[in-house]
Amino acid sequence: MRILAISDLHGNLNALEIFRKKIEKNNFDLVLCGGDFTNFYFNPKEIEKVPYFEEFIYNLKTPFIIVWGNRDFNRYLNMYFPLKLVIDLDKEDYFYENWHFTSNFEHFTSNSILITHSEIFIKNRNKPMLQLWGDSHIPKILYRPHMCIDLGFLYRDSIHGAIPMLGLYWIIEVNSVENITAKWYPLETSEYTKTFFVKKVGMNEFILPWYLENNKEYVKKIINKQ
């Protein structure tokens, strides 16, 4: 099973178009979104972007699974951003072949992928096969002992005082419960962006992304600078 995983677009159509061009020649079984696909919370006029988002999702020709984030909900209208073509994981679980997708931490089993907008620390002994989340804007890979991925962001805006920048997306391949690989790819390939994400995802206890195994000299260069 080949998964395209994203989070936190924050409604930026420029980032969405760059992302579309990056992935248009790739094939995926499904797409997972960890929420904040829109900026509906701060801007009700975001509703005008529905046709653009629907066209993007339709052209993927693959299931688009989403959990809603805080930015997707407008408290004044008391509603989430209306996307008709998505599979809303907050409403019901989803099954693809032998794999189970859920946002409910009471539903997961050893063959489940648990995806939430914010990080949830699982205290009980049973663990999902894979855990994904967004929201923090700090991409990383953890083992607890199951694989956990903070998806980071497709686009980070200046709402919380951060410097706006293009983000990254993930390709996750699940061959079995014990055979999962994940690779991240930046939307922008400048030296600053690469350095930023290598430090975020590859620092301290976090595991270096698999895709960088093909760039060993670059990795050594970055590590030597730290």
C-alpha positions in Angstrom: 0.0 0.0 0.0 1.5 3.3 -1.1 0.3 6.4 0.8 0.8 10.1 0.1 0.6 11.9 3.5 0.3 15.6 4.1 -0.9 18.1 6.7 -1.4 21.8 7.3 -1.8 23.4 3.9 -3.6 26.3 5.6 -5.5 27.0 2.4 -2.5 28.2 0.4 -3.3 27.7 -3.3 0.2 28.5 -4.5 1.6 25.7 -2.3 -1.2 23.4 -3.5 -0.2 24.0 -7.1 3.5 23.3 -6.5 2.5 20.2 -4.6 0.3 19.0 -7.5 3.1 19.4 -10.0 5.5 17.5 -7.7 3.2 14.4 -7.4 1.4 14.4 -10.8 3.5 11.5 -12.2 3.3 9.4 -9.1 0.8 6.7 -8.3 -0.7 6.3 -4.8 -3.4 4.0 -3.3 -4.7 6.8 -1.1 -4.0 10.2 0.3 -4.0 11.1 4.0 -4.4 14.6 5.3 -3.7 15.5 9.0 -6.0 18.5 9.0 -5.7 22.3 8.6 -6.2 21.8 4.9 -7.9 25.2 4.9 -7.7 28.5 6.7 -11.5 28.6 7.3 -11.1 29.5 11.0 -9.5 32.8 10.4 -11.1 33.6 7.1 -14.7 32.6 6.2 -14.1 33.8 2.7 -12.0 30.7 2.4 -15.3 29.1 1.3 -14.6 30.6 -2.2 -11.7 28.1 -2.6 -14.0 25.1 -2.6 -13.9 24.6 -6.4 -10.1 24.6 -6.4 -9.8 22.1 -3.6 -12.5 19.9 -5.0 -10.9 19.9 -8.5 -7.5 19.0 -6.9 -9.0 16.1 -4.9 -11.1 14.9 -7.9 -8.0 14.8 -10.2 -6.1 12.7 -7.7 -8.4 9.7 -8.7 -7.7 8.1 -5.4 -9.4 8.2 -1.9 -8.6 11.4 0.0 -8.8 10.7 3.7 -8.9 13.6 6.1 -9.2 14.5 9.8 -10.3 18.0 10.4 -8.0 20.5 12.2 -8.7 23.7 14.2 -8.2 25.9 11.1 -10.9 23.9 9.2 -13.6 24.9 11.6 -15.3 28.3 11.7 -16.7 29.0 15.1 -18.9 31.9 14.0 -20.6 29.7 11.3 -20.3 26.6 13.6 -19.3 24.4 10.7 -16.3 22.7 9.2 -15.0 23.6 5.7 -17.4 21.8 3.2 -15.5 19.3 1.0 -17.7 16.7 -0.6 -15.1 14.5 -2.1 -13.2 13.6 1.0 -13.5 10.6 3.3 -14.1 12.1 6.8 -12.2 10.0 9.2 -13.7 11.9 12.1 -17.1 10.5 11.2 -16.2 6.9 10.4 -13.3 4.5 10.1 -12.0 3.5 6.7 -10.7 0.2 5.4 -8.4 -0.4 2.5 -7.6 -4.0 1.7 -6.3 -5.4 5.0 -5.5 -2.0 6.5 -7.7 0.0 8.9 -7.7 3.8 9.2 -9.1 5.6 12.2 -8.9 8.8 14.2 -10.4 7.2 17.3 -7.8 6.0 19.7 -10.3 3.5 21.1 -10.7 1.8 17.7 -7.2 0.9 16.6 -5.6 -2.5 16.4 -2.2 -3.8 15.4 -3.0 -3.3 11.7 -4.4 0.2 12.1 -3.1 3.6 11.0 -4.1 6.2 13.6 -4.3 9.7 12.2 -5.2 12.8 14.3 -4.7 16.5 13.8 -2.8 16.9 17.1 -0.4 14.4 18.7 -2.0 11.9 21.1 0.3 9.9 23.4 -0.9 6.3 23.7 -0.5 5.0 27.2 -2.0 1.5 26.8 0.0 -1.5 25.8 -1.8 -2.0 22.5 -0.3 0.2 19.7 -1.3 1.0 16.2 0.9 -0.1 13.3 1.5 3.5 12.4 0.5 6.9 14.0 0.4 10.2 12.1 -0.5 13.7 13.1 0.0 17.3 12.0 -0.6 20.6 13.8 2.8 21.2 15.5 4.5 22.3 12.2 7.6 20.3 13.4 8.1 17.3 11.2 9.7 14.3 12.8 9.8 10.5 13.1 9.6 8.8 16.5 9.4 5.2 17.8 7.2 4.5 20.8 7.9 1.6 20.0 5.5 1.8 17.0 6.4 4.2 14.2 5.1 7.8 14.7 5.3 10.6 12.1 4.6 14.2 12.7 3.7 15.3 9.2 4.8 18.9 9.6 3.2 21.2 7.1 2.7 21.8 3.4 2.7 25.6 4.0 3.4 27.5 7.1 1.9 31.0 7.3 2.7 33.9 9.6 -0.4 33.5 11.9 1.6 32.4 14.9 4.6 34.7 14.2 6.6 32.2 12.2 8.3 33.0 8.9 6.1 31.8 6.0 7.6 28.9 4.1 6.8 26.0 1.8 6.8 22.6 3.6 7.0 18.9 2.8 5.0 15.8 2.0 5.5 12.2 2.8 5.4 8.9 0.8 4.7 6.0 3.1 4.9 2.4 1.8 3.2 -0.3 4.0 4.2 -3.8 3.0 3.3 -5.5 6.3 2.9 -4.5 9.9 6.7 -4.8 10.4 7.7 -3.5 7.0 7.0 0.3 6.7 9.1 2.8 4.9 8.6 6.6 4.9 10.3 9.3 2.9 9.8 13.0 3.0 10.2 15.5 0.1 10.4 19.3 0.4 8.2 21.4 -2.0 11.2 23.7 -2.4 14.7 22.4 -3.0 16.8 25.4 -1.9 19.7 24.7 0.4 18.0 26.6 3.3 14.9 24.4 3.0 16.8 21.2 2.9 18.9 22.2 5.9 15.8 23.3 7.8 14.0 19.9 7.4 17.1 17.8 7.8 17.7 19.5 11.2 14.0 19.1 12.1 13.5 15.5 11.1 17.0 14.3 11.6 18.1 15.8 14.8 18.7 14.1 18.2 16.6 11.0 18.6 14.8 11.4 15.3 15.7 9.1 12.5 17.1 10.5 9.3 14.6 10.2 6.4 15.1 7.1 4.3 15.3 9.1 1.1 18.5 10.7 2.2 20.3 7.3 2.0 20.8 8.2 -1.6 22.4 11.5 -0.6 25.0 10.3 1.9 27.6 13.0 1.0 25.0 15.6 1.5 24.0 14.1 4.9 27.6 14.1 6.0 27.9 17.7 5.0 24.9 18.7 7.0 25.9 16.7 10.1 29.4 18.2 10.1 27.9 21.7 10.2 25.8 20.9 13.4 
